[in-house]
């Protein structure tokens, strides 16, 4: 695969796929510009190279129809403020008027195409739509790691028609950090997995077992593992149909020499709305009718003590219902520890990224991935279509080099 520094960009027309699917408030103002900020280094590189820059993104789920509230104009305004120059929004993402605007671009100017998903052909990976996008550029750059697990036209199909394809700086960092954590790590390696369901993390758990020395399980998914070990978990969320799966995973871990860390105490209440009556109990003392909604302080203490021995730590998924106090405490305590840990600390997944931000340590951990689903699929060992497409484009270019 090629990246920005590997290709000749001088004066070229560059179409860069970005992920500007950012939250907007009721006044259609961007409330979190992290994903916009993430592409600024690549964008500045293109501007320095006097490229004529075309940005492409989706926003929301318009389902193939034009939805005015999902226009990228607010994103363009936010980006313009970040880079200190105007960013024009095209009326569409393909068509004669868009082609005219692209042809009129001057070196260093930036145009953003209107929401790609206003066209159903984007998510259908339609060849004609892909070719129309490719016709707007000399060089295609994928700077949207968070959408690289989607085989969409602007991520996958376009690479079949673009002559030169490359990954942006952010995509390069995502891939590099992931390989540093899982393929060439400093050991011991620890993986902390949380969230609600075992079913959504089976692929991750199975794939990472051979790559880690310590596996920490929290969140509601820990309830299924606790029940699989014969404990009674009251009214806690449990996936009974995955009890055998949980037992198998624990057996696999034991055979692989992986130490599995499960909660020893939890914070319970009748429901997430019953925080006033929350209390800490041992995992073998969860009362009937009560739900485990966070891991307890003793668990946090034991988790952190073990994590201090690790040189590489990857975290995906909260330890409790962290959006609702007082069930945020374990998740925030873990985030704060990772902010000061003497290790490579990699945060993946939207909830974990939100937790380190709310805990005020997002700039203290080693790396926060911009891709939730994409990061999870890489943890599952899957090949992301967007990355595979860049590799294939590089192979084609190499086969035609004289």
C-alpha positions, 0 to 999 in steps of 0.5 A: 500500500502507498501513503501520501509521502509515497506519491507525487502530489504536486499540482494534482487533482486529489479526491480524498475520502474522509469521514465527516460523519460528525454530530450536529446540534439543533442549530446544525453546528458541529459539536465534536470536530475530532474526526474533522481535526484528524484529517487536517495534517493530510489536508495541509500536505495537499495544500502545500503541494498545490493540489486541487483538493476534492473532499468526499464524505457522508453524513448520517443515514439519508438512505439514498435520498436528498435530506437537507438536514444532512447537508455537509455545509456545517462541516465545511464551515467547521473545516474552514475555521480549522484550516483558515481558508474557504471550503466550498460545498458542491451542490452534488457529488457527481454530475456536470456542475460538480465536474465544472467546479472541480475543473475550476479549482485553483492550486490549494483550493478545497471543495467538498462534495455534497453528502455521498449517501444522497445517492443509493449507488454509494452504499451499493458500490455501483461501478458507474458511480465509482467511475464518476467519482474517480473521474474527478481526480488524478490521485485518490486518497483514503483518509477515512479509516472509520468507513474502511470496513464498508465496501462502498463506492467512495471507499472500495469501488473508486480504487478500480478506476483511479490511477493512483491510490494512497492512504492518508496520514491518519489511515497510516497511523491507524494501521501502524498503531494497530500493528504495533499493538497486535503484531509487533507488541511490547509484552506483556499484552493486555486487552480490556473488553467491555460492552453489553454483549458477548455475541458482538465480541466473539470474533474479537475474543477468539482472534486476540487470545493467541496475541495477548497474555491478559484478557480483562472482561467487564461491562454487561458481557461479564455477566454471561461469563460469571453465569457460565462459571456457575454464579447467580447474577440476579436480573443482570443482562445475560445472553443465556444462548452464549453460555456455552460459548463463554465456557469455550472461550474460557477453556481456550484462554486456559489452554493458551496460557492467557490470564482472564480477569473477571469482576470480583465485585459489582455495583448493583441497582434495580435499573440504570435509573435507580442510581440513588439505591446503588450498592456494591456487592460481591459477584457471588452475592448479587440479590434477586431482582438486581442488575450488575451495572458497573464493576466494583472498586475491588475489581478496578483495584485488581484490574489496575494492579495487573495492568501495571505489569503490561507494556501494551494495553488495548481497550474496547468497550466500557466497564459499566453503564458509564453514561449514567452516574454512578455507574461511570466510576469504573470506566472513568477510573480505567480511563484515568489509569490509562492516561498515566500508564507506562505502556502503549495504550490504544483506545478503540470503539466509540464508547471507549473513546467517549470515556477517555474524552469525558475523563479528560485523558484523551490527549494522554493515552497513546492513541485513540482510534477514530473508527469504531466498527473498523477498529473492531473488525480489525480486532476480529482479524478481518481484512477491511475492504477499503484497505484491501482496495488500496493494496490492490491498487498498488499491486496494479500500479506495480504490475504496469511500471516499466 
